[in-house]
Amino acid sequence: MFKEEREIWKDIKDCEGLYQVSNLGRVRSLERIDASGHHRKGIMLAGGLCGGYRSIILYRDGGAESKLIHRLVAEAFIPNPDGLPEVNHLDEDKMNNAVSNLEYCTRQYNLAYGTRNERIAKSQEQTIHVVTSSGHRYYFGSVKEAAKLLGLWPQDITNCLHGRAKHHGGFSFERAVKPCQA
């Protein structure tokens, strides 16, 4: 049999009496009477995505503020005596905001954690075509190889491949299929 985790709710800092976050990573509004005298029923909030992380919009004093759910969980449930600036997902799943999956950390630790570096290296090993303004295509075995030979930054080439930019350094870039070996 599996152990069922009990959900614990705590007020969100600066939104006491309005919103709560749970140790399982859920957010709810509380039943209340708003500033206009209307009864507001408490509901579980769905939220959305912001940079691949689950986020929620909290309304207070006539304003709205977007908050990352993993940050809300950490602030409510995890002590941070050293004042560490970032919250890491231990299982590398940005959707798993349970307190048991989170830890405070430094920026350097967060960037180097888990398989992130291996995933970036693998993405930069993809074969590409560099296309000149005259339309000539040149094959490269990796983004890193093309960047080194052309004197460009690998991230700028990756931005073109992901559609975040059209050109860089006078070139456009396309994914390529490795040629067959004889």
Contact map, one row per residue, 1 for C-alpha under 8 A:
11100000000000000000000000000000000000000000000000000000000000000000000000000000000000000000000000000000000000000000000000000000000000000000000000000000000000000000000000000000000000
11110000000000000000000000000000000000000000000000000000000000000000000000000000000000000000000000000000000000000000000000000000000000000000000000000000000000000000000000000000000000
11111000000000000000000000000000000000000000000000000000000000000000000000000000000000000000000000000000000000000000000000000000000000000000000000000000000000000000000000000000000000
01111100000000000000000000000000000000000000000000000000000000000000000000000000000000000000000000000000000000000000000000000000000000000000000000000000000000000000000000000000000000
00111110000000000000000000000000000000000000000000000000000000000000000000000000000000000000000000000000000000000000000000000000000000000000000000000000000000000000000000000000000000
00011111000000000000000000000000000000000000000000000000000000000000000000000000000000000000000000000000000000000000000000000000000000000000000000000000000000000000000000000000000000
00001111100000000000011100000000000000000000000000000000000000000000000000000000000000000000000000000000000000000000000000000000000000000000000000000000000000000000000000000000000000
00000111110000000000011100000000000000000000000000000000000000000000000000000000000000000000000000000000000000000000000000000000000000000000000000000000000000000000000000000000000000
00000011111000000001111000000000000000000000000000000000000000000000000000000000000000000000000000000000000000000000000000000000000000000000000000000000000000000000000000000000000000
00000001111100000001110000000000000000000000000000000000000000000000000000010000000000000000000000000000000000000000000000000000000000000000000000000000000000000000000000000000000000
00000000111110111111100000000000000000000000000000000000000000000000000000010000000000000000000000000000000000000000000000000000000000000000000000000000000000000000000000000000000000
00000000011111110011100000000000000000000000000000000000000000000000000100010000000000000000000000000000000000000000000000000000000000000000000000000000000000000000000000000000000000
00000000001111110000000000000000000000000000000000000000000000000000000000010000000000000000000000000000000000000000000000000000000000000000000000000000000000000000000000000000000000
00000000000111110000000000000000000000000000000000000000000000000000000000000000000000000000000000000000000000000000000000000000000000000000000000000000000000000000000000000000000000
00000000001111111110000000000000000000000000000000000000000100000000000000000000000000000000000000000000000000000000000000000000000000000000000000000000000000000000000000000000000000
00000000001111111111000000000000000000000000000000000000000000000000000000000000000000000000000000000000000000000000000000000000000000000000000000000000000000000000000000000000000000
00000000001000111111000000000100000000000000000000000000000000000000000000000000000000000000000000000000000000000000000000000000000000000000000000000000000000000000000000000000000000
00000000001000111111000000001111000000000000000000000000000000000000000000000000000000000000000000000000000000000000000000000000000000000000000000000000000000000000000000000000000000
00000000001100111111100000111100000000000000000000000000010000000000000000000000000000000000000000000000000000000000000000000000000000000000000000000000000000000000000000000000000000
00000000111100011111110000111100000000000000000000000000000000000000000000000000000000000000000000000000000000000000000000000000000000000000000000000000000000000000000000000000000000
00000000111100000011111011110000000000000000000000000000000000000000000110010000000000000000000000000000000000000000000000000000000000000000000000000000000000000000000000000000000000
00000011110000000001111111100000000000000000000000000000000000000000000010000000000000000000000000000000000000000000000000000000000000000000000000000000000000000000000000000000000000
00000011100000000000111111000000000000000000000000000000000000000000000010001000000000000000000001100000000000000000000000000000000000000000000000000000000000000000000000000000000000
00000011000000000000011111000000000000000000000000000000000000000000000000000000000000000000000011100000000000000000000000000000000000000000000000000000000000000000000000000000000000
00000000000000000000111111100000000000000000000000000000000000000000110010000000000000000000000111100000000000000000000000000000000000000000000000000000000000000000000000000000000000
00000000000000000000111111110000000000000001100000000000000000000000100000000000000000000000000000000000000000000000000000000000000000000000000000000000000000000000000000000000000000
00000000000000000011110011111000000000000001110000000000000000000000100000000000000000000000000000000000000000000000000000000000000000000000000000000000000000000000000000000000000000
00000000000000000011100001111100000000000111100000000000000000000000000000000000000000000000000000000000000000000000000000000000000000000000000000000000000000000000000000000000000000
00000000000000000111000000111110000000000111100000000000000000000000000000000000000000000000000000000000000000000000000000000000000000000000000000000000000000000000000000000000000000
00000000000000001111000000011111000000011110000000000000000000000000000000000000000000000000000000000000000000000000000000000000000000000000000000000000000000000000000000000000000000
00000000000000000100000000001111100000111110000000000000000000000000000000000000000000000000000000000000000000000000000000000000000000000000000000000000000000000000000000000000000000
00000000000000000100000000000111110000111100000000000000000000000000000000000000000000000000000000000000000000000000000000000000000000000000000000000000000000000000000000000000000000
00000000000000000000000000000011111111110000000000000000000000000000000000000000000000000000000000000000000000000000000000000000000000000000000000000000000000000000000000000000000000
00000000000000000000000000000001111111110000000000000000000000000000000000000000000000000000000000000000000000000000000000000000000000000000000000000000000000000000000000000000000000
00000000000000000000000000000000111111000000000000000000000000000000000000000000000000000000000000000000000000000000000000000000000000000000000000000000000000000000000000000000000000
00000000000000000000000000000000111111000000000000000000000000000000000000000000000000000000000000000000000000000000000000000000000000000000000000000000000000000000000000000000000000
00000000000000000000000000000000111111100000000000000000000000000000000000000000000000000000000000000000000000000000000000000000000000000000000000000000000000000000000000000000000000
00000000000000000000000000000000111111110000000000000000000000000000000000000000000000000000000000000000000000000000000000000000000000000000000000000000000000000000000000000000000000
00000000000000000000000000000011110011111000000000000000000000000000000000000000000000000000000000000000000000000000000000000000000000000000000000000000000000000000000000000000000000
00000000000000000000000000000111110001111100000000000000000000000000000000000000000000000000000000000000000000000000000000000000000000000000000000000000000000000000000000000000000000
00000000000000000000000000000111000000111110000000000000000000000000000000000000000000000000000000000000000000000000000000000000000000000000000000000000000000000000000000000000000000
00000000000000000000000000011111000000011111000000000000000000000000000000000000000000000000000000000000000000000000000000000000000000000000000000000000000000000000000000000000000000
00000000000000000000000000011110000000001111100000000000000000000000000000000000000000000000000000000000000000000000000000000000000000000000000000000000000000000000000000000000000000
00000000000000000000000001111000000000000111110000000000000000000000000000000000000000000000000000000000000000000000000000000000000000000000000000000000000000000000000000000000000000
00000000000000000000000001111000000000000011111000000001000000000000000000000000000000000000000000000000000000000000000000000000000000000000000000000000000000000000000000000000000000
00000000000000000000000000100000000000000001111100000001000000000000000000000000000000000000000000000000000000000000000000000000000000000000000000000000000000000000000000000000000000
00000000000000000000000000000000000000000000111110000111100000000000000000000000000000000000000000000000000000000000000000000000000000000000000000000000000000000000000000000000000000
00000000000000000000000000000000000000000000011111000111000000000000000000000000000000000000000000000000000000000000000000000000000000000000000000000000000000000000000000000000000000
00000000000000000000000000000000000000000000001111111110000000000000000000000000000000000000000000000000000000000000000000000000000000000000000000000000000000000000000000000000000000
00000000000000000000000000000000000000000000000111111110000000000001000000000000000000000000000000000000000000000000000000000000000000000000000000000000000000000000000000000000000000
00000000000000000000000000000000000000000000000011111000000000000000000000000000000000000000000000000000000000000000000000000000000000000000000000000000000000000000000000000000000000
00000000000000000000000000000000000000000000000011111100000000000000000000000000000000000000010000000000000000000000000000000000000000000000000000000000000000000000000000000000000000
00000000000000000000000000000000000000000000000011111110000000000001110000000000000000000000011000000000000000000000000000000000000000000000000000000000000000000000000000000000000000
00000000000000000000000000000000000000000000001111011111000000000001110000000000000000000000011000000000000000000000000000000000000000000000000000000000000000000000000000000000000000
00000000000000000000000000000000000000000000001111001111100000000111100000000000000000000000000000000000000000000000000000000000000000000000000000000000000000000000000000000000000000
00000000000000000000000000000000000000000000111100000111110000000111100000000000000000000000000000000000000000000000000000000000000000000000000000000000000000000000000000000000000000
00000000000000000000000000000000000000000000001000000011111000011110000000000000000000000000000000000000000000000000000000000000000000000000000000000000000000000000000000000000000000
00000000000000000010000000000000000000000000000000000001111100011110000000000000000000000000000000000000000000000000000000000000000000000000000000000000000000000000000000000000000000
00000000000000000000000000000000000000000000000000000000111111111000000000000000000000000000000000000000000000000000000000000000000000000000000000000000000000000000000000000000000000
00000000000000100000000000000000000000000000000000000000011111110000000000000000000000000000000000000000000000000000000000000000000000000000000000000000000000000000000000000000000000
00000000000000000000000000000000000000000000000000000000001111100000000000000000000000000000000000000000000000000000000000000000000000000000000000000000000000000000000000000000000000
00000000000000000000000000000000000000000000000000000000001111110000000000000000000000000000000000000000000000000000000000000000000000000000000000000000000000000000000000000000000000
00000000000000000000000000000000000000000000000000000000001111111000000000000000000000000000000000000000000000000000000000000000000000000000000000000000000000000000000000000000000000
00000000000000000000000000000000000000000000000000000000111101111100000000000000000000000000000000000000000000000000000000000000000000000000000000000000000000000000000000000000000000
00000000000000000000000000000000000000000000000000000000111000111110000000000000000000000000000000000000000000000000000000000000000000000000000000000000000000000000000000000000000000
00000000000000000000000000000000000000000000000000000011110000011111000000000000000000000000000000000000000000000000000000000000000000000000000000000000000000000000000000000000000000
00000000000000000000000000000000000000000000000000000011110000001111101100000000000000000000000000000000000000000000000000000000000000000000000000000000000000000000000000000000000000
00000000000000000000000000000000000000000000000001001111000000000111111100000000000000000000000000000000000000000000000000000000000000000000000000000000000000000000000000000000000000
00000000000000000000000011100000000000000000000000001111000000000011111110000000000000000000000010000000000000000000000000000000000000000000000000000000000000000000000000000000000000
00000000000000000000000010000000000000000000000000001100000000000001111111000000000000100000000011000100000000000000000000000000000000000000000000000000000000000000000000000000000000
00000000000000000000000000000000000000000000000000000000000000000011111111100000000000100000000000000000000000000000000000000000000000000000000000000000000000000000000000000000000000
00000000000100000000100000000000000000000000000000000000000000000011111111110000000000000000000000000000000000000000000000000000000000000000000000000000000000000000000000000000000000
00000000000000000000111010000000000000000000000000000000000000000000111111111100000000000000000011100000000000000000000000000000000000000000000000000000000000000000000000000000000000
00000000000000000000000000000000000000000000000000000000000000000000011111111110000000100000000000100111000000000000000000000000000000000000000000000000000000000000000000000000000000
00000000000000000000000000000000000000000000000000000000000000000000001111111110000000000000000000000000000000000000000000000000000000000000000000000000000000000000000000000000000000
00000000011110000000100000000000000000000000000000000000000000000000000111111100000000000000000000000000000000000000000000000000000000000000000000000000000000000000000000000000000000
00000000000000000000001000000000000000000000000000000000000000000000000011111110000000000000000000100000000000000000000000000000000000000000000000000000000000000000000000000000000000
00000000000000000000000000000000000000000000000000000000000000000000000011111111000000000000000000100011000000000000000000000000000000000000000000000000000000000000000000000000000000
00000000000000000000000000000000000000000000000000000000000000000000000001101111100000000000000000000000000000000000000000000000000000000000000000000000000000000000000000000000000000
00000000000000000000000000000000000000000000000000000000000000000000000000000111111100000000000000000001000000000000000000000000000000000000000000000000000000000000000000000000000000
00000000000000000000000000000000000000000000000000000000000000000000000000000011111100000000000000000000000000000000000000000000000000000000000000000000000000000000000000000000000000
00000000000000000000000000000000000000000000000000000000000000000000000000000001111100000000000000000000000000000000000000000000000000000000000000000000000000000000000000000000000000
00000000000000000000000000000000000000000000000000000000000000000000000000000001111110000000000000000000000000000000000000000000000000000000000000000000000000000000000000000000000000
00000000000000000000000000000000000000000000000000000000000000000000000000000001111111000000000000000001110000000000000000000000000000000000000000000000000000000000000000000000000000
00000000000000000000000000000000000000000000000000000000000000000000000000000000001111100000000000000001111000000000000000000000000000000000000000000000000000000000000000000000000000
00000000000000000000000000000000000000000000000000000000000000000000000000000000000111110000000000000001111001000000000000000000000000000000000000000000000000000000000000000000000000
00000000000000000000000000000000000000000000000000000000000000000000011001000000000011111000000000000111100001000000000000000000000000000000000000000000000000000000000000000000000000
00000000000000000000000000000000000000000000000000000000000000000000000000000000000001111101000000000111100001000000000000000000000000000000000000000000000000000000000000000000000000
00000000000000000000000000000000000000000000000000000000000000000000000000000000000000111111110110001110000000000000000000000000000000000000000000000000000000000000000000000000000000
00000000000000000000000000000000000000000000000000000000000000000000000000000000000000011111100000001110000000000000000000000000000000000000000000000000000000000000000000000000000000
00000000000000000000000000000000000000000000000000000000000000000000000000000000000000001111100000001000000000000000000000000000000000000000000000000000000000000000000000000000000000
00000000000000000000000000000000000000000000000000000000000000000000000000000000000000011111110000000000000000000100000000000000000000000000000000000000000000000000000000000000000000
00000000000000000000000000000000000000000000000000000000000000000000000000000000000000001111111100000000000000000000000000000000000000000000000000000000000000000000000000000000000000
00000000000000000000000000000000000000000000000000011100000000000000000000000000000000001001111110000000000000000000000000000000000000000000000000000000000000000000000000000000000000
00000000000000000000000000000000000000000000000000001100000000000000000000000000000000000000111110000000000000000000000000000000000000000000000000000000000000000000000000000000000000
00000000000000000000000010000000000000000000000000000000000000000000000000000000000000001000111111001000000000000000000000000000000000000000000000000000000000000000000000000000000000
00000000000000000000000110000000000000000000000000000000000000000000110010000000000000001000011111101100000000000000000000000000000000000000000000000000000000000000000000000000000000
00000000000000000000001110000000000000000000000000000000000000000000010010000000000000000000000111111100000000000000000000000000000000000000000000000000000000000000000000000000000000
00000000000000000000001110000000000000000000000000000000000000000000000011001100000000000000000011111100000000000000000000000000000000000000000000000000000000000000000000000000000000
00000000000000000000000000000000000000000000000000000000000000000000000000000000000000000000000001111100000000000000000000000000000000000000000000000000000000000000000000000000000000
00000000000000000000000000000000000000000000000000000000000000000000000000000000000000001110000111111110000000000000000000000000000000000000000000000000000000000000000000000000000000
00000000000000000000000000000000000000000000000000000000000000000000010001000000000000111100000011111111000000000000000000000000000000000000000000000000000000000000000000000000000000
00000000000000000000000000000000000000000000000000000000000000000000000001000100000000111100000000001111100000000000000000000000000000000000000000000000000000000000000000000000000000
00000000000000000000000000000000000000000000000000000000000000000000000001000101000111110000000000000111110000000000000000000000000000000000000000000000000000000000000000000000000000
00000000000000000000000000000000000000000000000000000000000000000000000000000000000111110000000000000011111011000000000000000000000000000000000000000000000000000000000000000000000000
00000000000000000000000000000000000000000000000000000000000000000000000000000000000111000000000000000001111111000000000000000000000000000000000000000000000000000000000000000000000000
00000000000000000000000000000000000000000000000000000000000000000000000000000000000011000000000000000000111111100000000000000000000000000000000000000000000000000000000000000000000000
00000000000000000000000000000000000000000000000000000000000000000000000000000000000000000000000000000000011111110000000000000000000000000000000000000000000000000000000000000000000000
00000000000000000000000000000000000000000000000000000000000000000000000000000000000000000000000000000000111111111000000000000000000000000000000000000000000000000000000000000000000000
00000000000000000000000000000000000000000000000000000000000000000000000000000000000001110000000000000000111111111000000000000000000000000000000000000000000000000000000000000000000000
00000000000000000000000000000000000000000000000000000000000000000000000000000000000000000000000000000000001111111001100000000000000000000000000000000000000000000000000000000000000000
00000000000000000000000000000000000000000000000000000000000000000000000000000000000000000000000000000000000111111101100000000000000000000000000000000000000000000000000000000000000000
00000000000000000000000000000000000000000000000000000000000000000000000000000000000000000000000000000000000011111111100000000000000000000000000000000000000000000000000000000000000000
00000000000000000000000000000000000000000000000000000000000000000000000000000000000000000001000000000000000000011111100000000000000000000000000000000000000000000000000000000000000000
00000000000000000000000000000000000000000000000000000000000000000000000000000000000000000000000000000000000000001111111000000000000000000000000000000000000000000000000000000000000000
00000000000000000000000000000000000000000000000000000000000000000000000000000000000000000000000000000000000000111111111100000000000000000000000000000000000000000000000000000000000000
00000000000000000000000000000000000000000000000000000000000000000000000000000000000000000000000000000000000000111111111110000000000000000000000000000000000000000000000000000000000000
00000000000000000000000000000000000000000000000000000000000000000000000000000000000000000000000000000000000000000011111111000000000000000000000000000000000000000000000000000000000000
00000000000000000000000000000000000000000000000000000000000000000000000000000000000000000000000000000000000000000011111111100000000000000000000000000000000000000000000000000000000000
00000000000000000000000000000000000000000000000000000000000000000000000000000000000000000000000000000000000000000001111111110000000000000000000000000000000000000000000000000000000000
00000000000000000000000000000000000000000000000000000000000000000000000000000000000000000000000000000000000000000000111111111000000000000000000000000000000000000000000000000000000000
00000000000000000000000000000000000000000000000000000000000000000000000000000000000000000000000000000000000000000000011111111100000000000000000000000000000000000000000000000000000000
00000000000000000000000000000000000000000000000000000000000000000000000000000000000000000000000000000000000000000000001111111100000000000000000000000000000000000000000000000000000000
00000000000000000000000000000000000000000000000000000000000000000000000000000000000000000000000000000000000000000000000111111100000000000000011100000000010001000000000000000000000000
00000000000000000000000000000000000000000000000000000000000000000000000000000000000000000000000000000000000000000000000011111110000000000000111100000000000000000000000000000000000000
00000000000000000000000000000000000000000000000000000000000000000000000000000000000000000000000000000000000000000000000001111111000000000000111000000000000000000000000000000011000000
00000000000000000000000000000000000000000000000000000000000000000000000000000000000000000000000000000000000000000000000000001111100000000011111000000000000000000000000000000011110000
00000000000000000000000000000000000000000000000000000000000000000000000000000000000000000000000000000000000000000000000000000111110000000011111000000000000000000000000000001111100000
00000000000000000000000000000000000000000000000000000000000000000000000000000000000000000000000000000000000000000000000000000011111000001111000000000000000000000000000000001111000000
00000000000000000000000000000000000000000000000000000000000000000000000000000000000000000000000000000000000000000000000000000001111100001111000001000000000000000000000000111100000000
00000000000000000000000000000000000000000000000000000000000000000000000000000000000000000000000000000000000000000000000000000000111111111100000000000000000000000000000000111100000000
00000000000000000000000000000000000000000000000000000000000000000000000000000000000000000000000000000000000000000000000000000000011111111000000000000000000000000000000001110000000000
00000000000000000000000000000000000000000000000000000000000000000000000000000000000000000000000000000000000000000000000000000000001111110000000000000000000000000000000001110000000000
00000000000000000000000000000000000000000000000000000000000000000000000000000000000000000000000000000000000000000000000000000000001111110000000000000000000000000000000000000000000000
00000000000000000000000000000000000000000000000000000000000000000000000000000000000000000000000000000000000000000000000000000000001111111000000000000000000000000000000000000000000000
00000000000000000000000000000000000000000000000000000000000000000000000000000000000000000000000000000000000000000000000000000000001111111100000000000000000000000000000000000000000000
00000000000000000000000000000000000000000000000000000000000000000000000000000000000000000000000000000000000000000000000000000000111100111110000000000000000000000000000000000000000000
00000000000000000000000000000000000000000000000000000000000000000000000000000000000000000000000000000000000000000000000000000000111000011111000000000000000000000000000000000000000000
00000000000000000000000000000000000000000000000000000000000000000000000000000000000000000000000000000000000000000000000000000011110000001111100000000000000000000000000000000001000000
00000000000000000000000000000000000000000000000000000000000000000000000000000000000000000000000000000000000000000000000000000011110000000111111011000000000000000000000000000000000000
00000000000000000000000000000000000000000000000000000000000000000000000000000000000000000000000000000000000000000000000000001111000000000011111011000000000000000000000000000000010000
00000000000000000000000000000000000000000000000000000000000000000000000000000000000000000000000000000000000000000000000000011111000000000001111111000000000000000000000000000000000000
00000000000000000000000000000000000000000000000000000000000000000000000000000000000000000000000000000000000000000000000000011111000000000001111111100000010011000000000000000000000000
00000000000000000000000000000000000000000000000000000000000000000000000000000000000000000000000000000000000000000000000000011000000000000000011111110000010000000000000000000000000000
00000000000000000000000000000000000000000000000000000000000000000000000000000000000000000000000000000000000000000000000000000000000000000001111111111000000000000000000000000000000000
00000000000000000000000000000000000000000000000000000000000000000000000000000000000000000000000000000000000000000000000000000000010000000001111111111101000000000000000000000000000000
00000000000000000000000000000000000000000000000000000000000000000000000000000000000000000000000000000000000000000000000000000000000000000000001111111111110010000000000000000000000000
00000000000000000000000000000000000000000000000000000000000000000000000000000000000000000000000000000000000000000000000000000000000000000000000111111111100000000000000000000000000000
00000000000000000000000000000000000000000000000000000000000000000000000000000000000000000000000000000000000000000000000000000000000000000000000011111111000000000000000000000000000000
00000000000000000000000000000000000000000000000000000000000000000000000000000000000000000000000000000000000000000000000000000000000000000000000001111111000000000000000000000000000000
00000000000000000000000000000000000000000000000000000000000000000000000000000000000000000000000000000000000000000000000000000000000000000000000000111111100000000000000000000000000000
00000000000000000000000000000000000000000000000000000000000000000000000000000000000000000000000000000000000000000000000000000000000000000000000001111111110110000000000010000000000000
00000000000000000000000000000000000000000000000000000000000000000000000000000000000000000000000000000000000000000000000000000000000000000000000000110011111110000000000000000000000000
00000000000000000000000000000000000000000000000000000000000000000000000000000000000000000000000000000000000000000000000000010000000000000000001100100001111111000000000000000000000000
00000000000000000000000000000000000000000000000000000000000000000000000000000000000000000000000000000000000000000000000000000000000000000000000000000000111111100000000000000000000000
00000000000000000000000000000000000000000000000000000000000000000000000000000000000000000000000000000000000000000000000000000000000000000000000000000001111111110000000100000000000000
00000000000000000000000000000000000000000000000000000000000000000000000000000000000000000000000000000000000000000000000000000000000000000000001000100001111111111000000100001000000000
00000000000000000000000000000000000000000000000000000000000000000000000000000000000000000000000000000000000000000000000000010000000000000000001000000000011111111100000000000000000000
00000000000000000000000000000000000000000000000000000000000000000000000000000000000000000000000000000000000000000000000000000000000000000000000000000000001111111111100000000000000000
00000000000000000000000000000000000000000000000000000000000000000000000000000000000000000000000000000000000000000000000000000000000000000000000000000000000111111111111100011000000000
00000000000000000000000000000000000000000000000000000000000000000000000000000000000000000000000000000000000000000000000000000000000000000000000000000000000011111111100000001110000000
00000000000000000000000000000000000000000000000000000000000000000000000000000000000000000000000000000000000000000000000000000000000000000000000000000000000001111111100000000000000000
00000000000000000000000000000000000000000000000000000000000000000000000000000000000000000000000000000000000000000000000000000000000000000000000000000000000000111111110000000000000000
00000000000000000000000000000000000000000000000000000000000000000000000000000000000000000000000000000000000000000000000000000000000000000000000000000000000000111111110000000000000000
00000000000000000000000000000000000000000000000000000000000000000000000000000000000000000000000000000000000000000000000000000000000000000000000000000000000000111111111100000000000000
00000000000000000000000000000000000000000000000000000000000000000000000000000000000000000000000000000000000000000000000000000000000000000000000000000000000000010011111100010000000000
00000000000000000000000000000000000000000000000000000000000000000000000000000000000000000000000000000000000000000000000000000000000000000000000000000000000000010000111111111000000000
00000000000000000000000000000000000000000000000000000000000000000000000000000000000000000000000000000000000000000000000000000000000000000000000000000000000110010000111111110000000000
00000000000000000000000000000000000000000000000000000000000000000000000000000000000000000000000000000000000000000000000000000000000000000000000000000001000000000000001111100000000000
00000000000000000000000000000000000000000000000000000000000000000000000000000000000000000000000000000000000000000000000000000000000110000000000000000000000000000000001111110000000000
00000000000000000000000000000000000000000000000000000000000000000000000000000000000000000000000000000000000000000000000000000000011110000000000000000000000000000000001111111000000000
00000000000000000000000000000000000000000000000000000000000000000000000000000000000000000000000000000000000000000000000000000000011110000000000000000000000000010000011101111100000000
00000000000000000000000000000000000000000000000000000000000000000000000000000000000000000000000000000000000000000000000000000001111000000000000000000000000010011000001000111110000000
00000000000000000000000000000000000000000000000000000000000000000000000000000000000000000000000000000000000000000000000000000001111000000000000000000000000000001000000000011111000000
00000000000000000000000000000000000000000000000000000000000000000000000000000000000000000000000000000000000000000000000000000111100000000000000000000000000000001000000000001111100000
00000000000000000000000000000000000000000000000000000000000000000000000000000000000000000000000000000000000000000000000000000111100000000010000000000000000000000000000000000111110000
00000000000000000000000000000000000000000000000000000000000000000000000000000000000000000000000000000000000000000000000000000011000000000000000000000000000000000000000000000011111000
00000000000000000000000000000000000000000000000000000000000000000000000000000000000000000000000000000000000000000000000000000010000000000000100000000000000000000000000000000001111100
00000000000000000000000000000000000000000000000000000000000000000000000000000000000000000000000000000000000000000000000000000000000000000000000000000000000000000000000000000000111110
00000000000000000000000000000000000000000000000000000000000000000000000000000000000000000000000000000000000000000000000000000000000000000000000000000000000000000000000000000000011111
00000000000000000000000000000000000000000000000000000000000000000000000000000000000000000000000000000000000000000000000000000000000000000000000000000000000000000000000000000000001111
00000000000000000000000000000000000000000000000000000000000000000000000000000000000000000000000000000000000000000000000000000000000000000000000000000000000000000000000000000000000111
